[in-house]
Amino acid sequence: KKPWAQQSSISLMADLQVETVTSPTNIACIKYWGKADKAFNTPINSSVSVTLDQDDLRAITSAAASKSFKSDRLWLNGKELAMDASNEHANRFLTCVSEMRKLAKDRVDPKTGKVAIKASEWPQYHFHVVSRNTFPTAAGLASSAAGYACLVFALAKLLGIPTDEAGLSDLSVIARQGSGSACRSLFGGFVKWQMGTKQAGWKDSRAVPVAPQALWPELETLILVANDAKKDTSSTSGMGLSVKTSLLLGYRASSGLVDSRLERIEKAFKAKDFATFGELTMADSNQFHATCLDTFPPIFYLNDTSRQIIRLVHAFNDFYGEIRAAYTFDAGPNAVIFVLGEDSPALRAFMLHFFPPPPGQSGRFSNRPDLLDSSRAGDAPAELIEKGAGTGRVAKPGDVKMMYCTRIGDGPRHLTKPEDCLLDTATGLPLPPQPVDDQRLGTEASPDAQGANSEVATLKLDVASNHAALLEILKGLPSAIKLVKFTALTAAFYGVFSIASALKRRKF
């Protein structure tokens, strides 16, 4: 396999060490908004979250170390991050790498059981990191949480750092310096991020597990993606503005309100009390977005579709006379709706009625099209549909871009199969994107990956059917240009010319 990015290759490295891991995203039920210390990336209040099943939404990261590498490099979702001082994301990445180096231990080769790299030798090594998400980035689904948890966990495996429960809690102190909520993605189940104190040097600002995934396996989520584009106002800039201008945020953080909610929701989760859990989750989401509106100038993360989803969830609960579904929105328009497994078919059918997939897109509308297909068979009573129509919502395809069906999940996973690696072990550079990686991890390829596969297949057909025509294009060109074109054509597997041919034939 050849690196898909056009870069100078590195010769085969005998000292190359690689680890590949996956990490989940998490969705906060009691949220934090605002930083107590920007340099340490600590919050003004504690928070709790539910870790989601990474078979459905996850980050995948391969980290490699070699003395041959000239610098630390990161490729995220197919693009290399520029490592300059003005790039905030680069600074966060380099901070995490630097802090992880300080904890480095002897690396034991998993194949031989012998010490491959001594702790004292790590300063001679640089890292290449390749990471990608299987869900929208920067759209309010905590993609950065999964990404930085994945980075820290991968480096821990590479550097021989312990990853037991105590070790993960220590690592969460580093992960939150990349992305605050990343600390919670280092554990499965129900997780608390303790705000910490300046007196302790913020070392106590860390994640701790509250309850394991196995306690409440019936807890599921339906995620409605109302917008999969990058949000206009980043979480970091939004928090800073809210801290400066929102009186409501100050009251929320200092009045004891958040602490009371944290205590109540932890108790509700452990008791599997969905009604209390759901009410607190929705109330805190509403207050978070009220804080954003109280910011000056106001921040608008929710859109019209988000507000329609809120009304429909309340209509769903009113119909059953109790809280059976609970929405929450992070810093974005996409809804995460908690529901118990027994009520999940009705909720899916209800939302599908009002937010159907665009024509011809039903197979790409969800990570679990089988569940959506089964939910169209009448799980939502006619009276429930009528109740939903009373909110003013009229069924319209396209307002929701995608529906993810998932549930409560576990913490990071260590992958050991060579084919799971995102790096070319001969060069230390990224491999071409491999949609089948998702299948190897136990799920179908993501819809974006499926679409990419379809386009690749189409282009291959274009190459085959238009080969003669492509050669005709080359005729009449000066020989030097012809040679350059032919070389480029061969090197790119006829890709550029086949695209041109496809565009011409389809009259786009």
Steps between C-alpha positions, in 0.01 A plus 500: 500500500622850423436813708203683352644845574762628257804529723862391502517143621709379789710190460406182679551562873606213718431702815139589410249431778125538438181478704138534384203572721139619487321730740133590541326832508297609800196718550476718810177486699604769748721728297790732559532828315786732578863455601640567846856502364553526127862386512409175679165467319304450823124559542307737726278209611505121509304298243377147428450314174391176340760323286354385168566167330808530282373230268287786367696821567871506570840640422769267365864592554834344410810641666851410382840582646837499325838668527474561126207738539612863485210645701167418662224494236124451500261409220133550589227370271735496202670837550830575667482759775742790457728516803537873551460713811188674368312172459303434820437136416869445430587651837255269676638198319858589584407567863350152532803341334738691727312401816482136392878495439552596865320179608681267259610159626697216344319370195471123495460346156164320505636229269825416677437619856837676495568870560492665160552859614633607838332790678822700474501461119161659428641855455668370182161408347230699322142394436280472193131485586215423260144541626152504355143517623208291379255786565482875423786713635444833682121467471415469868544124538817515711731388220793672669427308821533169318804622307710619793404203717614282211828693467587469868400134520702412188809678633455329837509161328802608298690645796429215742286717730247313721138503379322345797224705669744709705726543199210614280399756759855636493493505120172693509693794648699513176208424266300798633787729398424403141121512533324538832236233450766257367577405859155340530552290185773301676232308690185315404159528662410808707798728564568811706753772425598658830566871456811496721670783686775749433651415838571148375653632181191367321632144533163414657314620190453149366246240393375228735255220419161528674324188372602231249337437165367168627286668765247635249537315170142587404596867457501586130537817298360629173716774348341734246757690296335830414819643353821310429704812416756664726327734745535877462613563859754258646448377853820670618410844367138462610603415855730798523229737384243352739734529800551869421139599430241252635360571847303176477821300460644661810188412699499145367862438602494668843151436638538131574245415230743284301623315808140419597424370151817291498407335828144429387588364156773271633247358745240463221744323270608253765131431580417474128234767555443614142235762578731695733804440281310624194352807666837615633668434166247707306491780757877535497513501121237774493690708754827460311344638184326774700848598620612518138207732425588706809851548359558833325488490209290182525621161380256290296589132498146367454319541170134466399532124462649475850204686648254282311671191643462643851128554450457150359679338796267680740202389288630141517520519879160669533341221297630233739439711809860470624856574392603224262737701281750770600685734264828676551695730269867579535652803324327426171157435346514121514268322740596207720184335633527251786240225509463157655515202266132413542396847376766531232296355206214742562735798526683404180173458309369828639807698398524325163144605422581868550860488374504249213817439297535669161374287209744226412713562810339263749795260490742781585278679751606298802782291639230238567263498200364165621365665815347787307338260252345303783378822660290588198267209565260692723682526833365853544123496563285726283400698808869566575555627146200727542646630826823580321315678219351725764844659547474643149766273355429380147697203372778621271796302366846647546457704818682221684812391313551173683378291792744306717359217709731420788515433873715536808850370436844409630829688519798497258600179325844378400512352148768243428431380145751639246220581257345740753802733479448832317875542437725339242753321720760519223489879476333633814254693282121468473347219302216571256163520678365148544120494549517127571675586826154570639390151402805348669401681817160333497274747318417609150704770334378851571264652241770745391737210447234306312443802278872533440518134402216552257676795339826304475318214331338745258834656415651157437218431254565836337865410456414166340227628271683813392853366468502538126355849525765599753774389264338712231527800732876449509529493120620818341668629813873586479703195594645652820159599626365163392767325704422711807128438461547131450728478806248688711224283361683184598603626842145600589347183355329714236309671782516863385414423140221261593343771715520740207349238274225428749416869534491542122287188438255578779485869400539628858 
